Amino acid sequence: MAVLTLPKPKSLQKTVSYRKLRDINLTNLKSDILNDGALNKIGNFCDISDQLQIYNTELQNIIDSHPPIVRKTLTIRPNRKWYNDSVRESKQARRKAEKVWRKSKLEIDRQIYVKARNDTNILINQTKQTFVLNRIQENNKNPKELNKIFNTMIKTSDSTVLPEHRDPKLLAESFSQFFNNKIVTIRRALDNFSLSVSDNDIDVNFTGSPLSTFPIAAVDEIKSIISTSSSSSCELDVFPTHLVKSCSTELCPILCSIVNTSLSTGNFPDVLKEALVFPLLKKSTLDHMS
């Protein structure tokens, strides 16, 4: 008989970076924004790109001085919402019976341990079934939540499935070229699309007011737009949206100046044309023909 010494598998770990945004002192944060010389003089710049560069750089420096980035190593544990006190007590009784049997080696203690083990397994299965049934009944009119429950039951992975690749940069370029070609195809189709215009439409003279310039935005208008916007943020945002809302009185004059520069010059800054795109892939291979 062979004796195998098998170590307990180590739990997976990952390192996360985050800021303790709840610990920010809003009074000090607002004061730093008001006292920032570069932000207050942002209206002196005529180039919209220069204004955005100053805005992002200064706000990044300000937020870095309040809650610095914290890095923490977390142990990835399975999500067991069904786990309750009854299961915990049953497992404790099972471990206790196992220790007694391994120490005494008596047949009666082995039978007690086997019964405790079987009782624990039955209780775990019943607890899981009850938990899942209750969740299904609670969300019987919520297809989205039901889909999550079923995916959890069949162990569907939430990780993004990417096409086979060796270089992530080349894959990103392939995605970019793929969607860019779609846009080019649509534009060509629009250019080749002939509109039927009657002679009567051509002879009609325009009598309205031409839209040659955009009206200047007001600070209150910018503040109203921010207050009614969603509080969700993107990883590219220097300042989280909820902090922008909290500091809207201090930031709105700065943002208003940036908006008016864009409207008056007809330029949209390139830095705001960037986005994080997570494509929903219907198949694991990148099909250039569809």
C-alpha positions in Angstrom: 0.0 0.0 0.0 1.4 3.4 -1.0 1.2 6.4 1.2 0.8 9.7 -0.7 1.6 13.0 0.8 -0.6 15.5 -1.1 -0.3 19.1 0.0 -3.5 21.2 0.1 -3.8 23.2 -3.1 -3.0 26.9 -2.6 -5.7 29.4 -3.1 -5.3 31.8 -6.1 -4.3 35.3 -5.3 -4.4 38.6 -7.2 -3.1 42.1 -6.6 -5.6 44.9 -6.9 -5.0 48.7 -7.0 -7.6 51.1 -5.7 -8.1 54.4 -3.9 -10.0 55.0 -0.7 -12.2 57.6 -2.3 -14.6 57.6 0.7 -11.8 58.9 2.9 -11.3 62.0 0.8 -11.9 65.3 2.7 -14.1 67.1 0.3 -13.4 70.5 1.9 -9.7 70.1 1.3 -10.2 68.7 -2.2 -12.4 71.7 -3.2 -9.8 74.1 -1.7 -7.0 72.5 -3.7 -9.0 72.9 -6.9 -9.8 76.6 -6.2 -6.1 77.3 -5.3 -4.6 75.6 -8.3 -3.1 78.3 -10.4 -3.0 76.3 -13.7 -6.6 75.4 -13.5 -7.7 78.9 -12.8 -5.8 80.2 -15.8 -7.0 77.5 -18.2 -9.2 80.0 -20.1 -6.0 81.9 -21.2 -5.2 79.0 -23.5 -6.8 79.0 -27.0 -5.9 75.4 -27.9 -8.5 72.9 -26.7 -5.9 70.2 -26.5 -3.7 72.3 -24.2 -6.7 73.0 -21.9 -7.5 69.3 -21.6 -3.9 68.5 -20.9 -3.8 71.0 -18.1 -7.1 69.8 -16.8 -6.1 66.2 -16.7 -2.6 66.7 -15.3 -3.7 69.1 -12.5 -6.6 67.0 -11.4 -4.4 63.9 -11.5 -1.9 65.6 -9.2 -4.7 66.8 -6.9 -6.3 63.4 -6.5 -3.0 61.7 -6.0 -2.2 63.9 -3.1 -5.4 63.0 -1.3 -6.1 59.2 -1.4 -2.9 57.6 -2.8 -3.2 54.3 -4.7 -3.3 51.3 -2.4 -2.2 47.9 -3.6 -3.5 44.9 -1.9 -3.1 41.1 -2.4 -6.4 39.3 -2.2 -7.1 35.6 -1.9 -9.7 34.4 -4.4 -12.2 32.3 -2.6 -15.3 30.6 -4.0 -18.5 32.5 -3.6 -20.7 30.3 -1.3 -23.8 32.3 -0.5 -25.6 29.1 0.4 -23.2 28.5 3.3 -25.0 28.8 6.7 -24.5 28.1 10.4 -26.0 24.6 10.1 -23.5 23.6 7.5 -20.6 25.1 9.5 -21.7 23.2 12.7 -22.1 19.9 10.7 -18.6 20.3 9.2 -17.1 21.0 12.7 -18.8 17.8 14.0 -17.4 15.8 11.0 -13.9 17.1 11.6 -14.1 16.3 15.3 -15.3 12.7 14.6 -12.5 12.2 12.1 -9.9 13.3 14.6 -11.2 10.9 17.2 -11.2 8.0 14.8 -7.7 8.6 13.4 -6.4 8.8 17.0 -8.2 5.7 18.4 -8.4 3.6 15.2 -11.5 1.9 16.7 -14.3 0.6 14.5 -17.0 2.3 16.5 -15.3 5.7 16.0 -14.9 5.0 12.3 -18.6 4.3 12.0 -19.4 7.5 13.9 -17.1 9.5 11.5 -18.7 7.9 8.4 -22.2 8.8 9.6 -21.1 12.4 10.4 -19.5 12.6 6.9 -22.6 11.3 5.2 -24.9 13.6 7.2 -22.7 16.6 6.2 -22.8 15.7 2.5 -26.5 15.3 2.6 -27.0 18.6 4.4 -24.7 20.5 2.0 -26.6 19.1 -1.0 -30.0 20.0 0.5 -28.8 23.5 1.5 -27.6 24.1 -2.0 -30.8 22.9 -3.6 -32.9 25.0 -1.2 -30.8 28.1 -1.9 -31.0 27.8 -5.7 -34.7 27.1 -5.6 -35.4 30.1 -3.5 -33.3 32.3 -5.8 -35.2 31.0 -8.9 -38.6 31.6 -7.2 -37.5 35.2 -6.1 -36.4 36.0 -9.7 -39.0 34.1 -11.7 -39.9 37.3 -13.5 -36.4 38.5 -14.0 -34.8 36.8 -17.0 -31.5 38.5 -16.6 -31.0 37.3 -13.0 -32.3 33.8 -13.9 -29.6 33.7 -16.7 -26.9 34.5 -14.1 -28.2 31.8 -11.8 -28.2 29.1 -14.5 -24.7 30.2 -15.7 -23.4 29.8 -12.1 -25.0 26.3 -11.9 -23.3 25.1 -15.1 -20.0 26.8 -14.2 -20.0 29.2 -17.2 -16.9 31.3 -17.2 -17.3 35.1 -17.2 -13.8 35.6 -18.7 -13.6 37.2 -22.1 -12.8 34.7 -24.8 -10.3 36.2 -27.3 -9.2 34.8 -30.6 -6.0 32.9 -30.7 -3.1 35.4 -30.8 0.6 35.8 -29.9 0.8 39.5 -29.7 -1.9 41.5 -27.8 -1.0 44.7 -29.7 -1.5 43.0 -33.1 -4.8 41.6 -31.9 -5.9 45.1 -30.8 -4.9 46.4 -34.2 -6.9 43.6 -35.9 -10.0 44.6 -33.9 -9.5 48.3 -34.8 -9.1 47.5 -38.5 -12.1 45.1 -38.4 -14.5 47.8 -37.1 -12.9 50.6 -39.1 -13.5 48.6 -42.3 -17.2 48.3 -41.3 -17.4 52.1 -41.0 -15.6 52.6 -44.4 -18.1 50.2 -46.0 -21.1 52.1 -44.6 -19.7 55.4 -45.8 -19.1 54.1 -49.3 -22.7 52.8 -49.4 -24.0 56.2 -48.3 -21.9 58.0 -50.9 -23.3 55.8 -53.6 -26.8 56.2 -52.4 -28.7 58.7 -54.7 -31.4 60.7 -53.2 -34.4 61.6 -55.4 -34.8 65.4 -55.1 -37.7 67.1 -57.0 -37.4 70.4 -58.8 -39.8 71.9 -56.3 -37.5 71.2 -53.4 -34.6 72.9 -55.2 -36.5 76.1 -55.9 -37.5 76.6 -52.2 -35.5 79.4 -50.7 -34.2 79.1 -47.1 -35.8 81.7 -44.9 -34.6 80.6 -41.4 -31.7 81.7 -39.4 -28.4 80.1 -40.5 -26.6 78.1 -37.8 -23.1 79.6 -38.3 -22.0 79.6 -34.7 -22.9 77.7 -31.5 -24.3 79.7 -28.5 -21.9 80.1 -25.6 -22.5 77.7 -22.8 -23.2 79.1 -19.3 -21.8 77.7 -16.0 -25.3 77.0 -14.7 -26.0 75.0 -17.9 -22.9 72.9 -17.5 -23.7 72.3 -13.8 -27.2 71.2 -14.7 -26.0 68.7 -17.3 -23.5 67.3 -14.8 -26.0 66.9 -12.0 -28.5 65.0 -14.2 -25.8 62.7 -15.7 -25.1 59.2 -14.6 -22.6 58.8 -11.8 -20.8 55.9 -13.6 -17.2 56.3 -14.4 -14.7 54.9 -16.9 -11.1 53.8 -16.1 -9.9 56.6 -18.4 -11.5 59.3 -16.3 -9.0 61.2 -14.2 -11.6 62.3 -11.8 -14.5 59.9 -10.8 -17.9 61.2 -11.8 -19.2 61.3 -8.3 -16.3 63.6 -7.3 -17.0 65.8 -10.2 -20.6 66.1 -9.0 -19.5 66.8 -5.4 -17.0 69.5 -6.7 -19.3 70.9 -9.4 -19.2 74.4 -8.0 -15.4 74.5 -8.3 -15.1 72.6 -11.6 -17.9 74.0 -13.6 -16.3 77.3 -14.5 -13.2 75.4 -15.7 -15.3 72.9 -17.7 -17.4 75.7 -19.1 -14.3 77.4 -20.4 -13.2 74.1 -22.1 -16.6 73.6 -23.6 -16.8 77.1 -25.0 -13.3 76.8 -26.5 -14.4 73.7 -28.3 -17.7 75.3 -29.5 -16.0 78.5 -30.7 -13.1 76.8 -32.5 -15.1 73.9 -33.9 -12.5 71.4 -32.5 -13.1 68.3 -30.4 -10.0 67.2 -28.4 -8.4 64.0 -29.5 -7.9 62.8 -25.9 -11.7 62.6 -25.6 -12.0 60.4 -28.7 -10.4 57.5 -26.8 -12.5 54.8 -25.2 -12.3 51.4 -23.6 -14.1 49.0 -25.9 -15.0 45.5 -24.7 -16.4 43.7 -27.8 -19.0 41.0 -27.3 -17.6 38.1 -29.4 -20.1 35.7 -30.8 -17.3 33.2 -31.8 -13.8 32.6 -30.7 -12.2 33.4 -34.1 -12.0 36.8 -35.7 -13.9 36.6 -39.0 -12.9 39.3 -41.4 -15.7 38.5 -43.8 -18.6 39.4 -41.5 
